[in-house]
Amino acid sequence: MLIGVCAVFLSLIVVGVLGLTVEQPELSWTKQKVKRANMKCKVTGLASSNYVHWYQQKDGEAIRRILYVNAAGTSTVRDPNHPEADDFSVKRESDDTYVLRVDTLKTSHSAVYYCACWEGGSHNDSNYSYPVQKL
């Protein structure tokens, strides 16, 4: 059985105030169940105090955060309110590229995935760098 895992409908968002850009090059694909999926997010100009967050939106549901990672890629925090957060991991592939990974795809992983950046450590709604948009 095939499931659709859509990696981002964000092609490029530029925030002039902070001088940061977020780019997700793979727009969509379909993978077989039990296969691995990697979704990349390129973040340029990320400060050491920033975080890269990954979100999931299933059809007909609100967007939900899966996890976030510090800029260095050394500390990942899974959202305790996401029922499948343990299915995902993230790694820093290069200085500016972060990869969300699912080792064993399930039908329940079929969704649209977004990355975003938060400034600083407070992670509150008044302290965000990027709106999450579906283009």
N, CA, C and O atoms as a GROMACS GRO file, in nm:
protein
  540
    1MET      N    1   0.084  -0.118   0.000
    1MET     CA    2   0.000   0.000   0.000
    1MET      C    3   0.088   0.124   0.000
    1MET      O    4   0.188   0.129   0.072
    2LEU      N    5   0.053   0.222  -0.079
    2LEU     CA    6   0.128   0.346  -0.084
    2LEU      C    7   0.060   0.450   0.003
    2LEU      O    8  -0.063   0.458   0.009
    3ILE      N    9   0.141   0.531   0.070
    3ILE     CA   10   0.086   0.644   0.144
    3ILE      C   11   0.155   0.769   0.096
    3ILE      O   12   0.272   0.765   0.057
    4GLY      N   13   0.086   0.877   0.097
    4GLY     CA   14   0.146   1.003   0.055
    4GLY      C   15   0.206   1.076   0.172
    4GLY      O   16   0.138   1.100   0.272
    5VAL      N   17   0.330   1.110   0.162
    5VAL     CA   18   0.394   1.192   0.264
    5VAL      C   19   0.439   1.318   0.192
    5VAL      O   20   0.532   1.314   0.112
    6CYS      N   21   0.376   1.426   0.220
    6CYS     CA   22   0.406   1.550   0.148
    6CYS      C   23   0.502   1.633   0.229
    6CYS      O   24   0.471   1.676   0.340
    7ALA      N   25   0.618   1.656   0.174
    7ALA     CA   26   0.718   1.738   0.242
    7ALA      C   27   0.704   1.879   0.195
    7ALA      O   28   0.756   1.917   0.090
    8VAL      N   29   0.637   1.954   0.270
    8VAL     CA   30   0.632   2.097   0.258
    8VAL      C   31   0.576   2.160   0.132
    8VAL      O   32   0.613   2.126   0.020
    9PHE      N   33   0.489   2.248   0.156
    9PHE     CA   34   0.442   2.334   0.052
    9PHE      C   35   0.495   2.475   0.076
    9PHE      O   36   0.434   2.573   0.034
   10LEU      N   37   0.609   2.484   0.144
   10LEU     CA   38   0.680   2.609   0.161
   10LEU      C   39   0.799   2.603   0.068
   10LEU      O   40   0.885   2.517   0.085
   11SER      N   41   0.808   2.689  -0.029
   11SER     CA   42   0.925   2.683  -0.115
   11SER      C   43   1.031   2.778  -0.064
   11SER      O   44   1.149   2.742  -0.060
   12LEU      N   45   0.993   2.899  -0.026
   12LEU     CA   46   1.091   2.992   0.028
   12LEU      C   47   1.019   3.102   0.103
   12LEU      O   48   0.929   3.166   0.050
   13ILE      N   49   1.059   3.123   0.227
   13ILE     CA   50   1.005   3.233   0.306
   13ILE      C   51   1.125   3.315   0.351
   13ILE      O   52   1.222   3.261   0.404
   14VAL      N   53   1.118   3.443   0.332
   14VAL     CA   54   1.226   3.531   0.373
   14VAL      C   55   1.173   3.628   0.478
   14VAL      O   56   1.070   3.692   0.458
   15VAL      N   57   1.243   3.637   0.588
   15VAL     CA   58   1.206   3.731   0.691
   15VAL      C   59   1.316   3.835   0.698
   15VAL      O   60   1.426   3.806   0.747
   16GLY      N   61   1.288   3.956   0.649
   16GLY     CA   62   1.389   4.059   0.641
   16GLY      C   63   1.437   4.112   0.774
   16GLY      O   64   1.552   4.154   0.786
   17VAL      N   65   1.352   4.110   0.874
   17VAL     CA   66   1.389   4.164   1.004
   17VAL      C   67   1.505   4.087   1.064
   17VAL      O   68   1.598   4.146   1.119
   18LEU      N   69   1.499   3.957   1.055
   18LEU     CA   70   1.604   3.875   1.114
   18LEU      C   71   1.709   3.831   1.014
   18LEU      O   72   1.814   3.780   1.054
   19GLY      N   73   1.684   3.851   0.886
   19GLY     CA   74   1.780   3.810   0.785
   19GLY      C   75   1.789   3.659   0.770
   19GLY      O   76   1.894   3.607   0.731
   20LEU      N   77   1.682   3.588   0.799
   20LEU     CA   78   1.679   3.442   0.791
   20LEU      C   79   1.596   3.398   0.672
   20LEU      O   80   1.503   3.468   0.631
   21THR      N   81   1.630   3.284   0.615
   21THR     CA   82   1.546   3.222   0.513
   21THR      C   83   1.526   3.076   0.548
   21THR      O   84   1.612   3.012   0.607
   22VAL      N   85   1.409   3.026   0.512
   22VAL     CA   86   1.377   2.885   0.530
   22VAL      C   87   1.336   2.832   0.394
   22VAL      O   88   1.252   2.891   0.326
   23GLU      N   89   1.395   2.720   0.354
   23GLU     CA   90   1.364   2.662   0.224
   23GLU      C   91   1.348   2.512   0.239
   23GLU      O   92   1.431   2.445   0.301
   24GLN      N   93   1.243   2.461   0.182
   24GLN     CA   94   1.219   2.317   0.182
   24GLN      C   95   1.212   2.273   0.036
   24GLN      O   96   1.110   2.294  -0.030
   25PRO      N   97   1.319   2.213  -0.015
   25PRO     CA   98   1.328   2.185  -0.158
   25PRO      C   99   1.237   2.075  -0.210
   25PRO      O  100   1.191   2.085  -0.324
   26GLU      N  101   1.209   1.972  -0.133
   26GLU     CA  102   1.123   1.864  -0.181
   26GLU      C  103   0.978   1.901  -0.155
   26GLU      O  104   0.937   1.916  -0.040
   27LEU      N  105   0.902   1.916  -0.260
   27LEU     CA  106   0.765   1.962  -0.243
   27LEU      C  107   0.667   1.851  -0.210
   27LEU      O  108   0.578   1.871  -0.127
   28SER      N  109   0.680   1.736  -0.270
   28SER     CA  110   0.592   1.625  -0.234
   28SER      C  111   0.641   1.496  -0.295
   28SER      O  112   0.713   1.496  -0.395
   29TRP      N  113   0.601   1.387  -0.233
   29TRP     CA  114   0.624   1.257  -0.288
   29TRP      C  115   0.541   1.152  -0.220
   29TRP      O  116   0.479   1.175  -0.116
   30THR      N  117   0.541   1.037  -0.281
   30THR     CA  118   0.470   0.923  -0.226
   30THR      C  119   0.571   0.814  -0.196
   30THR      O  120   0.658   0.784  -0.278
   31LYS      N  121   0.559   0.755  -0.080
   31LYS     CA  122   0.650   0.648  -0.039
   31LYS      C  123   0.568   0.526   0.000
   31LYS      O  124   0.451   0.537   0.037
   32GLN      N  125   0.631   0.410  -0.009
   32GLN     CA  126   0.564   0.288   0.035
   32GLN      C  127   0.568   0.279   0.187
   32GLN      O  128   0.661   0.326   0.252
   33LYS      N  129   0.464   0.216   0.241
   33LYS     CA  130   0.459   0.190   0.384
   33LYS      C  131   0.581   0.106   0.421
   33LYS      O  132   0.627   0.025   0.340
   34VAL      N  133   0.631   0.123   0.537
   34VAL     CA  134   0.750   0.060   0.595
   34VAL      C  135   0.882   0.106   0.534
   34VAL      O  136   0.987   0.053   0.571
   35LYS      N  137   0.880   0.199   0.444
   35LYS     CA  138   1.003   0.256   0.391
   35LYS      C  139   1.042   0.378   0.476
   35LYS      O  140   0.964   0.424   0.559
   36ARG      N  141   1.162   0.428   0.455
   36ARG     CA  142   1.214   0.543   0.526
   36ARG      C  143   1.184   0.671   0.447
   36ARG      O  144   1.181   0.669   0.324
   37ALA      N  145   1.162   0.781   0.518
   37ALA     CA  146   1.142   0.911   0.453
   37ALA      C  147   1.231   1.013   0.523
   37ALA      O  148   1.243   1.014   0.645
   38ASN      N  149   1.294   1.099   0.442
   38ASN     CA  150   1.376   1.209   0.493
   38ASN      C  151   1.324   1.338   0.430
   38ASN      O  152   1.309   1.346   0.309
   39MET      N  153   1.296   1.439   0.513
   39MET     CA  154   1.247   1.567   0.465
   39MET      C  155   1.343   1.676   0.508
   39MET      O  156   1.369   1.693   0.628
   40LYS      N  157   1.397   1.749   0.412
   40LYS     CA  158   1.500   1.848   0.440
   40LYS      C  159   1.442   1.988   0.457
   40LYS      O  160   1.341   2.024   0.396
   41CYS      N  161   1.510   2.065   0.541
   41CYS     CA  162   1.477   2.205   0.562
   41CYS      C  163   1.608   2.281   0.568
   41CYS      O  164   1.693   2.255   0.654
   42LYS      N  165   1.625   2.375   0.478
   42LYS     CA  166   1.747   2.457   0.476
   42LYS      C  167   1.717   2.591   0.541
   42LYS      O  168   1.625   2.662   0.500
   43VAL      N  169   1.793   2.625   0.643
   43VAL     CA  170   1.774   2.749   0.717
   43VAL      C  171   1.904   2.829   0.709
   43VAL      O  172   2.008   2.784   0.757
   44THR      N  173   1.897   2.946   0.649
   44THR     CA  174   2.014   3.030   0.634
   44THR      C  175   2.007   3.145   0.733
   44THR      O  176   1.903   3.210   0.746
   45GLY      N  177   2.116   3.171   0.803
   45GLY     CA  178   2.121   3.283   0.896
   45GLY      C  179   2.070   3.250   1.035
   45GLY      O  180   2.037   3.341   1.112
   46LEU      N  181   2.064   3.123   1.068
   46LEU     CA  182   2.013   3.081   1.199
   46LEU      C  183   2.115   3.114   1.308
   46LEU      O  184   2.233   3.078   1.296
   47ALA      N  185   2.071   3.182   1.412
   47ALA     CA  186   2.158   3.213   1.525
   47ALA      C  187   2.165   3.093   1.619
   47ALA      O  188   2.079   3.006   1.616
   48SER      N  189   2.268   3.090   1.701
   48SER     CA  190   2.286   2.975   1.791
   48SER      C  191   2.173   2.963   1.893
   48SER      O  192   2.152   2.856   1.949
   49SER      N  193   2.099   3.072   1.918
   49SER     CA  194   1.988   3.068   2.014
   49SER      C  195   1.855   3.029   1.948
   49SER      O  196   1.753   3.022   2.016
   50ASN      N  197   1.856   3.004   1.817
   50ASN     CA  198   1.734   2.969   1.744
   50ASN      C  199   1.708   2.819   1.746
   50ASN      O  200   1.796   2.739   1.778
   51TYR      N  201   1.586   2.782   1.709
   51TYR     CA  202   1.543   2.643   1.704
   51TYR      C  203   1.474   2.616   1.571
   51TYR      O  204   1.409   2.705   1.515
   52VAL      N  205   1.488   2.496   1.521
   52VAL     CA  206   1.416   2.453   1.401
   52VAL      C  207   1.306   2.357   1.448
   52VAL      O  208   1.334   2.257   1.514
   53HIS      N  209   1.183   2.389   1.412
   53HIS     CA  210   1.067   2.310   1.453
   53HIS      C  211   1.010   2.237   1.332
   53HIS      O  212   1.015   2.288   1.219
   54TRP      N  213   0.957   2.120   1.355
   54TRP     CA  214   0.889   2.044   1.250
   54TRP      C  215   0.744   2.024   1.291
   54TRP      O  216   0.714   1.988   1.405
   55TYR      N  217   0.654   2.048   1.195
   55TYR     CA  218   0.511   2.038   1.216
   55TYR      C  219   0.449   1.940   1.117
   55TYR      O  220   0.503   1.915   1.009
   56GLN      N  221   0.334   1.886   1.157
   56GLN     CA  222   0.261   1.792   1.073
   56GLN      C  223   0.116   1.838   1.065
   56GLN      O  224   0.057   1.880   1.165
   57GLN      N  225   0.059   1.831   0.944
   57GLN     CA  226  -0.083   1.860   0.929
   57GLN      C  227  -0.148   1.750   0.847
   57GLN      O  228  -0.122   1.735   0.728
   58LYS      N  229  -0.234   1.674   0.915
   58LYS     CA  230  -0.310   1.570   0.847
   58LYS      C  231  -0.438   1.630   0.791
   58LYS      O  232  -0.486   1.732   0.840
   59ASP      N  233  -0.492   1.567   0.687
   59ASP     CA  234  -0.614   1.615   0.624
   59ASP      C  235  -0.723   1.638   0.728
   59ASP      O  236  -0.753   1.551   0.810
   60GLY      N  237  -0.782   1.757   0.724
   60GLY     CA  238  -0.894   1.788   0.811
   60GLY      C  239  -0.857   1.815   0.956
   60GLY      O  240  -0.946   1.829   1.040
   61GLU      N  241  -0.728   1.821   0.988
   61GLU     CA  242  -0.685   1.842   1.126
   61GLU      C  243  -0.603   1.969   1.139
   61GLU      O  244  -0.551   2.022   1.040
   62ALA      N  245  -0.592   2.017   1.260
   62ALA     CA  246  -0.508   2.134   1.288
   62ALA      C  247  -0.361   2.093   1.276
   62ALA      O  248  -0.326   1.976   1.288
   63ILE      N  249  -0.277   2.192   1.252
   63ILE     CA  250  -0.134   2.166   1.245
   63ILE      C  251  -0.082   2.136   1.386
   63ILE      O  252  -0.125   2.197   1.484
   64ARG      N  253   0.013   2.039   1.395
   64ARG     CA  254   0.066   1.999   1.525
   64ARG      C  255   0.218   1.993   1.518
   64ARG      O  256   0.276   1.946   1.420
   65ARG      N  257   0.281   2.041   1.624
   65ARG     CA  258   0.426   2.030   1.630
   65ARG      C  259   0.465   1.887   1.665
   65ARG      O  260   0.406   1.824   1.752
   66ILE      N  261   0.567   1.838   1.594
   66ILE     CA  262   0.621   1.704   1.621
   66ILE      C  263   0.737   1.715   1.718
   66ILE      O  264   0.742   1.647   1.820
   67LEU      N  265   0.832   1.803   1.683
   67LEU     CA  266   0.954   1.817   1.763
   67LEU      C  267   1.026   1.944   1.725
   67LEU      O  268   0.991   2.010   1.628
   68TYR      N  269   1.129   1.977   1.802
   68TYR     CA  270   1.218   2.087   1.763
   68TYR      C  271   1.360   2.052   1.804
   68TYR      O  272   1.382   1.968   1.892
   69VAL      N  273   1.455   2.118   1.739
   69VAL     CA  274   1.597   2.091   1.763
   69VAL      C  275   1.670   2.224   1.774
   69VAL      O  276   1.634   2.322   1.709
   70ASN      N  277   1.773   2.227   1.858
   70ASN     CA  278   1.851   2.350   1.869
   70ASN      C  279   1.933   2.370   1.741
   70ASN      O  280   1.949   2.277   1.662
   71ALA      N  281   1.985   2.491   1.722
   71ALA     CA  282   2.057   2.525   1.600
   71ALA      C  283   2.177   2.434   1.575
   71ALA      O  284   2.209   2.404   1.460
   72ALA      N  285   2.242   2.390   1.680
   72ALA     CA  286   2.358   2.302   1.665
   72ALA      C  287   2.318   2.160   1.624
   72ALA      O  288   2.402   2.082   1.579
   73GLY      N  289   2.190   2.127   1.639
   73GLY     CA  290   2.143   1.993   1.604
   73GLY      C  291   2.175   1.888   1.708
   73GLY      O  292   2.166   1.769   1.680
   74THR      N  293   2.211   1.932   1.828
   74THR     CA  294   2.255   1.838   1.931
   74THR      C  295   2.149   1.803   2.034
   74THR      O  296   2.166   1.708   2.111
   75SER      N  297   2.039   1.879   2.037
   75SER     CA  298   1.936   1.855   2.137
   75SER      C  299   1.798   1.859   2.073
   75SER      O  300   1.752   1.964   2.029
   76THR      N  301   1.732   1.744   2.070
   76THR     CA  302   1.599   1.732   2.011
   76THR      C  303   1.497   1.718   2.123
   76THR      O  304   1.517   1.643   2.218
   77VAL      N  305   1.386   1.792   2.111
   77VAL     CA  306   1.278   1.783   2.208
   77VAL      C  307   1.152   1.742   2.132
   77VAL      O  308   1.105   1.815   2.045
   78ARG      N  309   1.098   1.626   2.166
   78ARG     CA  310   0.974   1.579   2.104
   78ARG      C  311   0.855   1.638   2.180
   78ARG      O  312   0.858   1.652   2.302
   79ASP      N  313   0.751   1.672   2.105
   79ASP     CA  314   0.632   1.728   2.167
   79ASP      C  315   0.558   1.616   2.240
   79ASP      O  316   0.515   1.520   2.176
   80PRO      N  317   0.541   1.627   2.371
   80PRO     CA  318   0.475   1.520   2.446
   80PRO      C  319   0.327   1.506   2.412
   80PRO      O  320   0.265   1.404   2.445
   81ASN      N  321   0.269   1.607   2.346
   81ASN     CA  322   0.128   1.601   2.308
   81ASN      C  323   0.104   1.540   2.170
   81ASN      O  324  -0.010   1.523   2.129
   82HIS      N  325   0.212   1.509   2.099
   82HIS     CA  326   0.198   1.447   1.967
   82HIS      C  327   0.207   1.294   1.985
   82HIS      O  328   0.308   1.244   2.033
   83PRO      N  329   0.102   1.221   1.947
   83PRO     CA  330   0.099   1.077   1.974
   83PRO      C  331   0.205   0.995   1.899
   83PRO      O  332   0.237   0.884   1.940
   84GLU      N  333   0.259   1.049   1.790
   84GLU     CA  334   0.357   0.973   1.712
   84GLU      C  335   0.496   1.038   1.712
   84GLU      O  336   0.579   1.005   1.628
   85ALA      N  337   0.520   1.128   1.804
   85ALA     CA  338   0.647   1.202   1.805
   85ALA      C  339   0.768   1.108   1.812
   85ALA      O  340   0.873   1.139   1.756
   86ASP      N  341   0.753   0.996   1.879
   86ASP     CA  342   0.866   0.902   1.890
   86ASP      C  343   0.901   0.834   1.758
   86ASP      O  344   1.008   0.773   1.746
   87ASP      N  345   0.814   0.843   1.659
   87ASP     CA  346   0.842   0.785   1.527
   87ASP      C  347   0.938   0.870   1.446
   87ASP      O  348   0.990   0.825   1.344
   88PHE      N  349   0.963   0.994   1.490
   88PHE     CA  350   1.041   1.090   1.414
   88PHE      C  351   1.172   1.123   1.484
   88PHE      O  352   1.182   1.120   1.607
   89SER      N  353   1.272   1.154   1.404
   89SER     CA  354   1.398   1.206   1.456
   89SER      C  355   1.443   1.318   1.364
   89SER      O  356   1.392   1.332   1.253
   90VAL      N  357   1.539   1.396   1.409
   90VAL     CA  358   1.591   1.505   1.327
   90VAL      C  359   1.742   1.509   1.342
   90VAL      O  360   1.796   1.483   1.450
   91LYS      N  361   1.808   1.541   1.235
   91LYS     CA  362   1.953   1.556   1.242
   91LYS      C  363   1.993   1.678   1.161
   91LYS      O  364   1.924   1.720   1.068
   92ARG      N  365   2.104   1.733   1.199
   92ARG     CA  366   2.162   1.845   1.124
   92ARG      C  367   2.256   1.785   1.021
   92ARG      O  368   2.359   1.726   1.056
   93GLU      N  369   2.221   1.801   0.895
   93GLU     CA  370   2.298   1.739   0.788
   93GLU      C  371   2.420   1.823   0.749
   93GLU      O  372   2.525   1.768   0.715
   94SER      N  373   2.406   1.954   0.755
   94SER     CA  374   2.516   2.045   0.725
   94SER      C  375   2.494   2.171   0.808
   94SER      O  376   2.406   2.175   0.894
   95ASP      N  377   2.574   2.272   0.784
   95ASP     CA  378   2.562   2.395   0.862
   95ASP      C  379   2.422   2.455   0.860
   95ASP      O  380   2.379   2.516   0.957
   96ASP      N  381   2.351   2.437   0.748
   96ASP     CA  382   2.221   2.502   0.736
   96ASP      C  383   2.106   2.410   0.696
   96ASP      O  384   1.997   2.458   0.664
   97THR      N  385   2.129   2.280   0.696
   97THR     CA  386   2.025   2.187   0.654
   97THR      C  387   1.991   2.088   0.766
   97THR      O  388   2.078   2.023   0.823
   98TYR      N  389   1.861   2.080   0.796
   98TYR     CA  390   1.810   1.990   0.900
   98TYR      C  391   1.718   1.889   0.832
   98TYR      O  392   1.643   1.925   0.742
   99VAL      N  393   1.724   1.764   0.876
   99VAL     CA  394   1.648   1.657   0.812
   99VAL      C  395   1.557   1.589   0.914
   99VAL      O  396   1.602   1.536   1.015
  100LEU      N  397   1.427   1.591   0.885
  100LEU     CA  398   1.330   1.516   0.964
  100LEU      C  399   1.326   1.376   0.906
  100LEU      O  400   1.313   1.360   0.784
  101ARG      N  401   1.335   1.276   0.990
  101ARG     CA  402   1.345   1.138   0.943
  101ARG      C  403   1.238   1.051   1.008
  101ARG      O  404   1.211   1.061   1.128
  102VAL      N  405   1.179   0.967   0.926
  102VAL     CA  406   1.087   0.864   0.973
  102VAL      C  407   1.144   0.733   0.923
  102VAL      O  408   1.153   0.711   0.802
  103ASP      N  409   1.184   0.644   1.014
  103ASP     CA  410   1.249   0.520   0.973
  103ASP      C  411   1.152   0.417   0.917
  103ASP      O  412   1.186   0.346   0.822
  104THR      N  413   1.033   0.408   0.973
  104THR     CA  414   0.934   0.312   0.925
  104THR      C  415   0.802   0.385   0.905
  104THR      O  416   0.731   0.415   1.002
  105LEU      N  417   0.770   0.413   0.780
  105LEU     CA  418   0.646   0.485   0.751
  105LEU      C  419   0.523   0.401   0.782
  105LEU      O  420   0.520   0.280   0.759
  106LYS      N  421   0.422   0.469   0.834
  106LYS     CA  422   0.292   0.408   0.861
  106LYS      C  423   0.188   0.488   0.783
  106LYS      O  424   0.212   0.602   0.744
  107THR      N  425   0.074   0.429   0.762
  107THR     CA  426  -0.035   0.500   0.697
  107THR      C  427  -0.069   0.627   0.773
  107THR      O  428  -0.105   0.729   0.713
  108SER      N  429  -0.059   0.622   0.904
  108SER     CA  430  -0.093   0.739   0.987
  108SER      C  431   0.005   0.855   0.970
  108SER      O  432  -0.023   0.965   1.018
  109HIS      N  433   0.117   0.835   0.903
  109HIS     CA  434   0.213   0.943   0.878
  109HIS      C  435   0.178   1.026   0.755
  109HIS      O  436   0.245   1.125   0.726
  110SER      N  437   0.075   0.986   0.682
  110SER     CA  438   0.035   1.061   0.562
  110SER      C  439  -0.011   1.200   0.604
  110SER      O  440  -0.111   1.215   0.675
  111ALA      N  441   0.063   1.304   0.559
  111ALA     CA  442   0.036   1.441   0.603
  111ALA      C  443   0.122   1.538   0.524
  111ALA      O  444   0.203   1.498   0.440
  112VAL      N  445   0.101   1.666   0.552
  112VAL     CA  446   0.189   1.771   0.503
  112VAL      C  447   0.281   1.808   0.618
  112VAL      O  448   0.236   1.824   0.732
  113TYR      N  449   0.411   1.821   0.589
  113TYR     CA  450   0.511   1.851   0.691
  113TYR      C  451   0.573   1.987   0.664
  113TYR      O  452   0.602   2.022   0.550
  114TYR      N  453   0.593   2.063   0.772
  114TYR     CA  454   0.648   2.198   0.762
  114TYR      C  455   0.765   2.212   0.859
  114TYR      O  456   0.768   2.150   0.965
  115CYS      N  457   0.861   2.294   0.820
  115CYS     CA  458   0.961   2.335   0.918
  115CYS      C  459   0.946   2.484   0.940
  115CYS      O  460   0.898   2.556   0.852
  116ALA      N  461   0.987   2.531   1.056
  116ALA     CA  462   0.980   2.673   1.090
  116ALA      C  463   1.090   2.702   1.190
  116ALA      O  464   1.150   2.611   1.246
  117CYS      N  465   1.116   2.829   1.212
  117CYS     CA  466   1.219   2.869   1.308
  117CYS      C  467   1.160   2.956   1.416
  117CYS      O  468   1.070   3.037   1.391
  118TRP      N  469   1.210   2.938   1.535
  118TRP     CA  470   1.174   3.022   1.648
  118TRP      C  471   1.300   3.091   1.695
  118TRP      O  472   1.409   3.035   1.691
  119GLU      N  473   1.282   3.214   1.740
  119GLU     CA  474   1.394   3.291   1.791
  119GLU      C  475   1.401   3.276   1.942
  119GLU      O  476   1.299   3.283   2.011
  120GLY      N  477   1.520   3.255   1.993
  120GLY     CA  478   1.540   3.251   2.137
  120GLY      C  479   1.482   3.128   2.202
  120GLY      O  480   1.442   3.033   2.135
  121GLY      N  481   1.479   3.129   2.334
  121GLY     CA  482   1.440   3.011   2.407
  121GLY      C  483   1.300   3.008   2.461
  121GLY      O  484   1.259   2.907   2.519
  122SER      N  485   1.223   3.117   2.446
  122SER     CA  486   1.094   3.118   2.513
  122SER      C  487   0.987   3.039   2.440
  122SER      O  488   0.894   2.990   2.504
  123HIS      N  489   0.995   3.024   2.309
  123HIS     CA  490   0.901   2.946   2.230
  123HIS      C  491   0.756   2.985   2.253
  123HIS      O  492   0.668   2.899   2.253
  124ASN      N  493   0.729   3.114   2.272
  124ASN     CA  494   0.590   3.154   2.285
  124ASN      C  495   0.542   3.221   2.157
  124ASN      O  496   0.623   3.252   2.069
  125ASP      N  497   0.414   3.242   2.145
  125ASP     CA  498   0.355   3.292   2.021
  125ASP      C  499   0.404   3.431   1.981
  125ASP      O  500   0.402   3.465   1.863
  126SER      N  501   0.448   3.512   2.077
  126SER     CA  502   0.495   3.645   2.042
  126SER      C  503   0.642   3.645   2.000
  126SER      O  504   0.696   3.751   1.969
  127ASN      N  505   0.705   3.529   2.000
  127ASN     CA  506   0.849   3.522   1.973
  127ASN      C  507   0.879   3.431   1.854
  127ASN      O  508   0.977   3.356   1.857
  128TYR      N  509   0.796   3.435   1.750
  128TYR     CA  510   0.820   3.348   1.637
  128TYR      C  511   0.880   3.424   1.520
  128TYR      O  512   0.860   3.545   1.506
  129SER      N  513   0.955   3.352   1.437
  129SER     CA  514   1.019   3.413   1.322
  129SER      C  515   0.942   3.392   1.196
  129SER      O  516   0.943   3.478   1.108
  130TYR      N  517   0.873   3.279   1.182
  130TYR     CA  518   0.810   3.244   1.056
  130TYR      C  519   0.668   3.198   1.078
  130TYR      O  520   0.641   3.113   1.163
  131PRO      N  521   0.576   3.255   1.001
  131PRO     CA  522   0.444   3.196   1.000
  131PRO      C  523   0.449   3.067   0.922
  131PRO      O  524   0.521   3.058   0.822
  132VAL      N  525   0.377   2.969   0.963
  132VAL     CA  526   0.371   2.844   0.888
  132VAL      C  527   0.260   2.860   0.786
  132VAL      O  528   0.144   2.880   0.824
  133GLN      N  529   0.293   2.853   0.659
  133GLN     CA  530   0.196   2.875   0.553
  133GLN      C  531   0.196   2.759   0.456
  133GLN      O  532   0.299   2.698   0.430
  134LYS      N  533   0.081   2.730   0.403
  134LYS     CA  534   0.070   2.632   0.296
  134LYS      C  535   0.047   2.712   0.168
  134LYS      O  536  -0.053   2.782   0.155
  135LEU      N  537   0.138   2.700   0.076
  135LEU     CA  538   0.126   2.774  -0.049
  135LEU      C  539   0.055   2.694  -0.155
  135LEU      O  540   0.036   2.742  -0.267
   0.00000   0.00000   0.00000
